[in-house]
């Protein structure tokens, strides 16, 4: 199973790594190799930039924790190089189009997100777009 996690899922994990949360189960499953985590370089950049530039995140996510998390992602994920060509418009929020493009390039079966602009699509070609809770249930069924 090939899965791309949106930055909002990764940030949620960093903010609330409770053992019984959906995002914790999802990250634990990635580390344990229960699915292939796909990690676009552009998403790593977005994650680092978002945490670095939002004071409320910087206060709650120490730099050391962020570095360790980024190292973990690099260790367990399949890295997808940056797209250099124009990305077609697919969503109602143009800033989300790159996630769909990377999911398609990475042959993802699932894109996991809390973003309503993406969730409303439900599916783009072979990529199902799911909430963290729905994906957690899918993992439990596997």
C-alpha positions as CSV (number, residue, x, y, z in Angstrom):
1,X,0.0,0.0,0.0
2,X,1.5,3.4,-1.1
3,X,0.4,6.4,0.9
4,X,1.1,10.1,0.9
5,X,0.4,12.1,4.1
6,X,-0.5,15.8,3.8
7,X,1.6,18.2,5.9
8,X,-1.5,18.8,8.2
9,X,-1.4,15.2,9.2
10,X,2.3,15.3,10.0
11,X,1.9,18.5,12.0
12,X,-1.0,17.1,13.9
13,X,1.2,14.2,14.9
14,X,3.9,16.5,16.1
15,X,1.4,18.5,18.1
16,X,-0.5,15.6,19.7
17,X,1.4,12.3,19.6
18,X,-1.2,10.6,21.8
19,X,-1.0,6.9,21.6
20,X,-4.6,6.3,20.7
21,X,-4.9,9.1,18.1
22,X,-5.4,8.4,14.4
23,X,-2.3,10.3,13.4
24,X,-0.1,8.4,15.9
25,X,-1.4,5.0,14.6
26,X,-0.7,6.2,11.0
27,X,2.8,7.2,11.8
28,X,3.5,4.1,13.8
29,X,2.3,2.0,10.9
30,X,4.7,3.9,8.5
31,X,7.7,3.3,10.8
32,X,6.7,-0.4,11.2
33,X,6.5,-0.8,7.4
34,X,2.8,-1.5,7.3
35,X,2.6,0.7,4.2
36,X,5.0,2.6,2.0
37,X,5.1,6.2,3.0
38,X,5.7,8.5,0.1
39,X,7.4,11.8,0.9
40,X,7.8,14.5,-1.8
41,X,10.8,16.8,-1.3
42,X,8.3,19.7,-1.7
43,X,6.2,18.4,1.2
44,X,9.3,18.1,3.4
45,X,10.1,21.7,2.5
46,X,6.5,22.8,3.3
47,X,6.5,21.0,6.6
48,X,9.8,22.6,7.7
49,X,8.7,26.1,6.5
50,X,5.3,25.9,8.1
51,X,6.7,25.0,11.5
52,X,9.5,27.5,11.2
53,X,7.3,30.4,10.2
54,X,4.3,29.9,12.5
55,X,5.1,31.1,16.0
56,X,2.4,28.9,17.6
57,X,4.0,25.8,16.0
58,X,7.6,26.9,16.8
59,X,6.7,27.2,20.5
60,X,5.1,23.8,20.6
61,X,7.5,21.8,18.4
62,X,11.1,22.2,19.6
63,X,13.7,22.4,16.9
64,X,15.3,19.2,18.1
65,X,12.0,17.3,17.8
66,X,11.5,18.7,14.3
67,X,15.0,17.6,13.2
68,X,14.5,14.1,14.6
69,X,11.1,13.9,12.9
70,X,12.5,15.0,9.5
71,X,15.3,12.4,9.9
72,X,12.7,9.7,10.6
73,X,10.7,10.7,7.6
74,X,13.8,10.5,5.4
75,X,14.7,7.1,6.8
76,X,11.3,5.4,6.4
77,X,9.8,7.1,3.4
78,X,10.3,6.8,-0.3
79,X,11.4,10.3,-1.4
80,X,9.9,11.7,-4.5
81,X,12.0,14.4,-6.2
82,X,10.6,17.8,-6.9
83,X,8.4,18.3,-9.9
84,X,10.0,20.8,-12.3
85,X,7.2,21.1,-14.8
86,X,4.0,23.1,-14.3
87,X,1.4,21.3,-12.2
88,X,-2.1,21.2,-13.7
89,X,-5.0,22.8,-11.7
90,X,-7.1,20.0,-10.2
91,X,-8.5,21.4,-6.9
92,X,-10.4,24.4,-5.8
93,X,-7.3,25.5,-3.9
94,X,-4.3,25.8,-6.3
95,X,-1.9,25.3,-3.4
96,X,-3.2,21.7,-3.0
97,X,-2.6,20.7,-6.6
98,X,1.0,19.7,-6.0
99,X,-0.2,17.0,-3.5
100,X,-2.4,15.4,-6.1
101,X,0.4,15.5,-8.7
102,X,2.9,13.9,-6.3
103,X,0.3,11.2,-5.3
104,X,-0.1,10.4,-9.0
105,X,3.6,10.4,-9.7
106,X,4.3,8.3,-6.7
107,X,1.6,5.8,-7.6
108,X,-0.1,6.4,-4.2
109,X,-3.2,4.5,-3.5
110,X,-4.2,6.9,-0.7
111,X,-3.7,10.6,0.1
112,X,-4.4,11.2,3.8
113,X,-5.4,14.7,4.7
114,X,-7.6,16.9,6.9
115,X,-8.0,19.5,4.1
116,X,-11.6,19.8,3.0
117,X,-10.6,21.2,-0.4
118,X,-8.9,17.8,-1.1
119,X,-11.4,15.6,0.8
120,X,-14.3,16.9,-1.3
121,X,-12.7,15.2,-4.4
122,X,-12.8,11.8,-2.8
123,X,-10.7,10.3,-5.6
124,X,-8.5,11.5,-8.4
125,X,-7.7,8.7,-10.9
126,X,-6.3,5.8,-8.8
127,X,-5.8,7.9,-5.6
128,X,-8.4,7.7,-2.9
129,X,-8.4,10.8,-0.6
130,X,-9.2,9.9,3.0
131,X,-9.3,11.5,6.4
132,X,-6.8,10.3,9.0
133,X,-9.6,8.5,10.9
134,X,-10.8,6.7,7.8
135,X,-7.2,5.6,6.9
136,X,-6.7,4.5,10.5
137,X,-9.8,2.2,10.1
138,X,-8.4,0.9,6.9
139,X,-5.1,0.0,8.6
140,X,-7.0,-1.8,11.3
141,X,-8.8,-3.9,8.7
142,X,-5.5,-4.9,7.0
